Amino acid sequence: MEASEASHQIIADLLEARTGQHLTESRRWRVNSALAGIFRAHGISNVDQLVCLLAAPPGGPEGTDLAQEVVEALLNNETYFFRDKPTFDQLPGEVLPELAQRRRDVRRLSIWSAGCSTGQEVYSLAMLFAEQAERWEGWTIDIIGTDVSHRAINTARSGVYSQFEVQRGLGVAQMLRHFDETPRGWQVRSDVRQMVRFAQGNLLTAAHPGRLPFDLVLCRNVLLYFDRQVRIDAFERLARAVMPDGFLMLGAGETVVGQTDRFVPAQRRASFFEPAASPAHTAMRKIA
């Protein structure tokens, strides 16, 4: 194995150890471009030199955060408001009304966005509730977003986005209704921000970010970066985080079929899944 190949493997192992993400051969092409900023910042020119810095004793002149810098640079933080809109539209159209019916006595909904990246998904959820304020009057809506990336969570907490970012997935009317233009960028308005909170979190080490369980968990386009065993473990943690009559929402290209027996597809709802022990699924099995 050539030195550069061995160095790429060390970087891949670091990413997997910290985040669970498996850097497949097909994704390794982007390592050098993703790390270009780190190369410039540390005055180095290739992965071999970077690995040497990573191996330096803690407390050296390079500091102790280089490994985290590398991990942050390699994470895929692709996201935008109301991503996969046909799938997302099922939330206000079907899923949230059904959850409202199930929670009509307690008038509370708890939602977790796992792998929320820079926060657009979380704020999209909050906008749904803000746009139906009369429908949800008197309800407690708790929305939390978590991500393994400290950098992404800091951006999410700020609620400030560039012109390009707010135009991805938002119409002009929505943008003007929910954002204020500031010298730093477009700031999510306070009535939306007060519904959400963010925390750094890792699906490898925690089943949930605090309050448990949730009525709805969104974990979209996260599990596809895990290898099979890590994905199975993540589904176990997610299963413990979803109410028996709640929902799990995955990405448009993701499924539980052949991946886990803890969830089953929700009837007539693409990308939504229910705990296998849900009351509805248990009743269906008894009928069958």
N, C-alpha and C positions, 0 to 999 in steps of 0.2 A: 504493500500500500504506500503510495507516494505521500510525502509530508502534507501537501495541500489537501489530499483526500482524507487523511487522518484528522487534520484540523477541522475540516467540514463536519466530520463525524462527531468530534468533540462539541462543536457548536450545536449540532442537532441534538445530542444527548443533553446538553444544558437546557435547551428549549423544552424538551420532553419532561425533564426532571422538574422544572419550575412550573410548567403549565399543562402538561399532559398532551400537548400537541405533537404529533408525529410528523417530522419533516421528511416527507417521501422524496424519492429520487426526482420525481417530476416537479417538485417545488424547490429543489436545491439551486436551481438556476438563479433564483432571486436573492440568494444570500449576499453576494457581493454588493449588489445595488442597494439592498436594504441596510447594509452596514456601512455604506459609503460615508455617511455623516460621522460615524464613530471613527472611521479611519482618519478623516480630516481632523477631528477634534483631538485625537491622540498622536497625530503625526506619524501614522503608519500607513502601509500601502497594501497589505494583504491579510488574509485570514490566519496565516502562519504566525505573523507578528502579533496579531490579536490574541491568539491562544497563548503565546508566551506571556503577554501581559496578564491574562486571566490566571495563569499559573503562579504569578508573583505572590510573595507572602502578603497577607492582609496588612493594611496600614502603610503600604508603600506609597511612593509619590503619585501613583495612578489612582489612589483612593480605593475604596472598598465597594463602590457601586457599579463597577464596569460590567459585571455579569448581568445585573438588572438592566443596564443600558442596552446590552446585547439582546436580551429577551424582549424588551419593549420594542426595539427596532424590528424584530422579526415577526411580531404579532400582526395579524391581519385585522385591522380595525375598520374595514369597509362596512359602512352603514349609511342609512339616510332615512328621512322622515317617511313614515307610512310605507316602509319597504315591502315589496310584493303586495301591492295594494289589493288585488282581488282576494288574496288570502286574508289580509288585514281587515278588509271590509266585513268579514264574517264576525268580527268582534262586536261592533255596534249593532249589526243586523240580527245576529242569532245568539252568540255565546254570552255576551253580557246581559241581555234580557233574560236568558235562561238562568244565569247565576243570580240575577236580581230576584227572580221568583223563588229560588231555593233559599235565599238569604233574607227574605222579606221580614222575618221576625227579628233578626239581629240588626238588619240595615247596615251591614258592614261588608266591604270587599277588600281582600288583601291580595296583592299581585306582586309577583317577583319576575323581573327581567334578568335572567342569568346570562352573562356574556353581553352586557348592554353596550359595550364599546364606549363611544363618546356621548351617549345619552339620547340620541334621536328617537330610539324606540320608546324609551320611557316617557319622553315628552309627548310623543305621538299618542300614547295611551292617555296621558293627562288631558290632552286636547279633546279627546273623545268625550271625556266626562265634562269638561268645561263647556263644550258645545251643546251638551244636554243637561245644563245646570238645573233646570226645573225638574227633570226626571229624577235626578239624584239628590235633590234637596233633602236634608235630614240624614243623609248617609255619611258614613265615615269611609273614605277611600284612601287606602294606604298602598302606595306604589314604591317599590324599592328596586333599584338597579345595581347590579354588581358586575365587576369585571376584574380579571387578573392584572390588568394594566393600571398602574398608578397614574400614568400620564393621561390615559383615557378617562379615568374617573375624575381627575382634576378638571378636565375640559367639561365633562358632564355637569359637575357641580357649579361651574361658572355659568352654564346656560348661555354662553356667548358663541355665536357661529358666524362664519363668513357669509358674504353674499352668495357665493357658490353653494355653500352647504344648505342654506335656508331655501334655495331654489330647487334643491333635489327632493322631490316628493311633496312640496307644498305649493298650493296655488297662491296667487297674489293676495286674494281676500284672506286666506288663512294666515299668511305671513303678516299682514297688517293687523289682523285681529289678535294675534298671540305674541308678537314681537315688537320691541322698540328698537329703533336704530340708535346706536351709541357710537362714540369714537372708537370703541374696541371692536365693534361688529354688531350683529343683531342679537339682542338680549331677550330671552324668554321672559314674558311678563310674570309678575309675582303671583297672580291667581293660578297660574299653571305650575309654577315652581313650588308653591306651598303644598302641592299634592304629592310631591316626590322627594325621595332621598336616595343617596348613593353611598356605596361602601366598596372598598376593595375586597374581592372574594375570589376563591379558587374552588372549582368543582371537585378537585382532587382531595381537598382537605376538609371541606365543610359541606354538610347536607343542606344548609340554609343560611341566610344572612341575619337571622335573628328570630323574629316571630314565626312560629310554625304551627300548623301547616298553612299553605296558601290556597286560595280559591282558584287561582290561575297562575301558571308558571309558563313563561316564554323562554325557550332555550333554542334560539334559531341560528342555524349555520355555525354552531359551535362544535357539536359532537362529530361532525364529519371530518374534523382534523385529528381525532383520536384514533388510536389503533383499537382493535376489537375488545381486548380485555379492559382497557381504560374506559371505553364507551359503556361496557356492561356495568362497571363500577359506578360510572356517572348516572346511569339510569337507576341504579339502586338508591343513590342519594336523592335523585329527583323524585322517586316514588315515595320516599319518606317526607318529601316537602309538599306534596299535593294532597289536598283534602280528598277523602274517598269519593266524593261526588263533584270533584273539581276537574279542571282540564289542564293538559300539557299541550303547548303549541310549539311545534318544530318548524324548521325551515321548509320551503316549498319542495326541496329535493330530498328531504329526510323522512324516515319512517321508523317505526318500532318493530315492524315485521321482520322476523329473522334476527333481531338485535336483542330483544328482551321479552320476558313474559310478564313483566310488571305493568305494562300498559297495553291497551287494545285501541284500534282506530275508533274514533267517535263516528257514529252513523251520520252519513250525508254531510260531513264536514272535513274537507281536505286540510291536512296538516294539524288537525286537532286529535288528541288522544286522551283516553280516560284510564284511571287506575283499573287494573284487571279485577280488583275486588270492589269496584264501584257498585252501588245499589242497582243501577240500570243493567249493568253487565251480568250481575249475579242473577237478577230476575230473568234475563234472557236465557241464561244457561239452564235455569230450572224449567222454563217452558220447553226448551229443546230436549 
